[in-house]
Amino acid sequence: MFKKLLLAAVTFFAFTAASFAADIVTMDLNYKCRGNLKLLSELPDGITMSGRRNYKQEKFAGECLYTVRIDVDKVQEFTLELEVVDTGDKVNAILSPSLWVPERLSVECTDFEVGDRRSSQVPNVIKGWKRMQIITVAKGDKITVKCKLKKVAAKD
């Protein structure tokens, strides 16, 4: 039993250390309903996308999000094609993508589009969390999310 516990702890710390070694930017697709989005495009190497997660906080009851993790050492430009499967119990819903960059990393977002609308937040060096766009969607809509990132050299 002790050996299994030790192996689990070592594996956990190895994956934790590996995740801190990579330069990961997170894009949350905040979905103001408990509906579903379907990924239509294939993800390039360096990008992963979570399934739907419901917010647990009471003030966000009825909302969910999808998280896209971007390894900026592997990919700096990508396009996601999504389909609105449903909007929960609403006719329309709000989709609000945001970017989060860890403090130790400096990344410039040179272009960001959702549904053919360019974000007013670009170009911009992202530090911490930044809402990039807000759009209204309905069941059956096909949405394209385009993003271009560039690592900024650290200043001494």
C-alpha positions as CSV (number, residue, x, y, z in Angstrom):
1,M,0.0,0.0,0.0
2,F,2.8,2.4,0.9
3,K,4.6,1.7,-2.4
4,K,1.4,2.6,-4.4
5,L,0.9,5.8,-2.4
6,L,4.5,6.8,-2.9
7,L,4.3,6.1,-6.6
8,A,1.1,8.2,-6.9
9,A,2.8,11.1,-5.0
10,V,5.9,10.9,-7.2
11,T,3.8,10.8,-10.4
12,F,1.7,13.8,-9.2
13,F,4.8,15.9,-8.5
14,A,6.4,15.0,-11.8
15,F,3.3,16.1,-13.7
16,T,3.1,19.3,-11.6
17,A,6.7,20.2,-12.3
18,A,6.2,19.5,-16.0
19,S,3.2,21.8,-16.2
20,F,5.1,24.6,-14.6
21,A,8.0,24.1,-17.0
22,A,5.8,24.8,-20.1
23,D,4.6,28.3,-21.0
24,I,0.8,27.8,-20.9
25,V,-1.7,30.5,-21.7
26,T,-5.3,29.7,-20.8
27,M,-8.3,30.7,-22.8
28,D,-11.7,30.2,-21.1
29,L,-14.8,30.1,-23.2
30,N,-17.3,31.4,-20.6
31,Y,-20.7,30.3,-21.6
32,K,-23.6,32.1,-19.9
33,C,-25.9,29.1,-19.8
34,R,-25.7,25.4,-19.1
35,G,-25.6,24.6,-22.8
36,N,-23.1,22.7,-24.9
37,L,-20.5,23.6,-27.5
38,K,-19.1,21.1,-30.0
39,L,-15.5,21.4,-31.3
40,L,-15.6,21.0,-35.1
41,S,-11.9,21.5,-35.9
42,E,-8.9,19.4,-35.0
43,L,-6.7,20.9,-32.3
44,P,-3.1,21.5,-33.3
45,D,-0.3,20.1,-31.3
46,G,0.2,22.3,-28.2
47,I,-3.5,23.0,-27.6
48,T,-5.9,21.0,-25.4
49,M,-9.6,21.7,-24.7
50,S,-11.6,20.6,-21.7
51,G,-15.1,19.4,-21.8
52,R,-17.9,21.5,-20.3
53,R,-17.5,22.4,-16.6
54,N,-20.3,24.0,-14.6
55,Y,-19.5,26.8,-12.3
56,K,-20.0,25.8,-8.7
57,Q,-20.2,29.3,-7.2
58,E,-23.8,30.4,-6.6
59,K,-23.4,33.7,-8.3
60,F,-22.6,31.9,-11.5
61,A,-25.4,29.3,-11.2
62,G,-26.6,28.4,-14.7
63,E,-23.3,29.1,-16.4
64,C,-20.4,26.9,-17.6
65,L,-17.1,27.1,-19.3
66,Y,-14.7,25.3,-21.6
67,T,-11.0,25.7,-21.0
68,V,-8.4,25.8,-23.8
69,R,-4.8,25.4,-22.8
70,I,-2.2,26.9,-25.2
71,D,1.5,25.9,-25.1
72,V,2.9,29.1,-26.6
73,D,6.3,27.3,-27.2
74,K,4.5,25.0,-29.6
75,V,1.7,27.1,-31.2
76,Q,1.2,30.9,-31.4
77,E,-1.6,31.0,-33.9
78,F,-4.7,28.9,-34.1
79,T,-8.4,28.7,-35.2
80,L,-11.1,26.9,-33.3
81,E,-14.4,26.1,-35.1
82,L,-17.3,25.5,-32.7
83,E,-20.9,24.7,-33.1
84,V,-23.6,25.7,-30.5
85,V,-25.3,22.4,-29.8
86,D,-27.7,24.1,-27.3
87,T,-28.2,27.0,-25.0
88,G,-29.6,25.2,-22.1
89,D,-33.1,26.5,-21.3
90,K,-32.4,29.9,-23.0
91,V,-33.2,31.0,-26.6
92,N,-29.9,32.8,-26.8
93,A,-26.7,32.7,-24.7
94,I,-23.6,34.8,-24.2
95,L,-20.2,33.4,-25.1
96,S,-17.4,35.4,-23.5
97,P,-13.8,34.2,-24.2
98,S,-11.1,35.4,-21.9
99,L,-7.3,34.9,-21.8
100,W,-5.2,34.3,-18.7
101,V,-1.4,34.6,-18.7
102,P,0.7,33.6,-15.7
103,E,2.7,36.4,-14.1
104,R,6.0,34.9,-15.0
105,L,5.1,35.0,-18.7
106,S,4.7,38.0,-21.0
107,V,2.5,37.4,-24.0
108,E,1.2,39.8,-26.6
109,C,-2.1,39.0,-28.2
110,T,-1.7,40.5,-31.7
111,D,-5.1,39.3,-33.1
112,F,-8.3,37.9,-31.6
113,E,-11.6,37.3,-33.4
114,V,-14.8,35.6,-32.4
115,G,-17.5,35.1,-34.9
116,D,-15.8,37.4,-37.5
117,R,-15.7,40.2,-35.0
118,R,-12.2,41.5,-34.0
119,S,-11.7,42.1,-30.3
120,S,-11.1,45.7,-29.3
121,Q,-8.5,44.4,-26.8
122,V,-5.8,43.7,-29.5
123,P,-3.0,44.3,-29.9
124,N,-2.3,44.1,-26.3
125,V,0.3,42.6,-23.9
126,I,-1.8,40.4,-21.6
127,K,-0.9,40.3,-18.0
128,G,-3.1,38.2,-15.8
129,W,-6.8,37.8,-16.9
130,K,-8.4,39.8,-19.8
131,R,-11.9,39.4,-21.3
132,M,-11.4,39.4,-25.0
133,Q,-14.9,39.5,-26.5
134,I,-18.6,39.0,-25.9
135,I,-21.0,37.6,-28.5
136,T,-24.6,36.4,-28.5
137,V,-25.1,32.9,-29.9
138,A,-28.1,30.6,-30.6
139,K,-28.5,26.9,-31.2
140,G,-27.0,25.8,-34.5
141,D,-24.6,28.8,-34.8
142,K,-21.1,28.0,-36.0
143,I,-18.5,30.1,-34.4
144,T,-14.8,30.6,-35.3
145,V,-12.3,31.7,-32.6
146,K,-9.0,33.0,-34.1
147,C,-6.1,33.9,-31.9
148,K,-2.5,35.0,-32.5
149,L,-0.1,35.2,-29.6
150,K,3.6,36.2,-29.4
151,K,5.9,35.7,-26.5
152,V,7.5,39.0,-25.4
153,A,11.1,38.9,-24.3
154,A,11.6,39.6,-20.6
155,K,13.2,43.0,-20.0
156,D,16.2,43.0,-17.6
